[in-house]
Amino acid sequence: MTLKGLGKKIIVILLWVLVWQVTSMAVNNPMLVSSPWNVLTRLGTLMGDGAFYQAALASIFRIILGFLMGVTVGTGLALLTSFVPALDAFFRPAISAVKATPVASFIILALVWLHGAWVPVFIAFLMVLPIVWTNVTQGLRETDPGLLEMGRVFGLSRKRIFTRIYMPSALPYFLAACRTALGLAWKAGIAAEVLGTTALSIGLNLYEAKIYLETADVFAWTLVVIILSMIFEYLFGRLMNRLAARYQ
């Protein structure tokens, strides 16, 4: 990122902070909208407590674990269903059902089925899997038939056809799916922690802040989620760009 691009982003962020400040002044009720300064002050206080880092790290672990599980299973399932039509016919209705079912329904069921700490992992997994499966399947199906025919004519092995033709075709779809799914995993995972009051989690702190009408805490923890999500999206984007460069 160039300095000019970074400068533009900083200006945009500052403009939104200004909108936030104006809104809090117009409402003039800290229980409804806390000011940016109050939120930052409260965030600094929270960060002075070791429990803050324990909750943040535990939530990071659960959500990233669910994300990675969803990416792994979604990609593997896409490979199977793309090359075995019978499996596609079998799994497609189930995946469509997962996509159509409200996340709150899955959270409620997961609370019945699973131990509390695994609920956010399961929910993040369920939200990621259909996105990755859909995109990777689309990418594999968009592979140029002419390139496949050329590979066969030149006697390329199945492995070489897959790595040199199918993978470059599906990779942009895979990367787009992962970027979308990572943000969704954070939102759904934290929602699962809130509804499940998962011990040692960001979600539990959000829930307790809501119960005790600590609006500044709600904003502060929400800001933490946004920052963590942006950091991991950035790191994942860098990693994926390196992966993409290998197959260009």
PyMOL commands that set and color helices and strands:
alter all, ss='L'
color gray80, all
select helices_A, chain A and resi 3-27+36-47+50-83+85-100+103-113+116-141+145-153+158-196+202-211+215-246
alter helices_A, ss='H'
color red, helices_A
deselect
rebuild
show_as cartoon
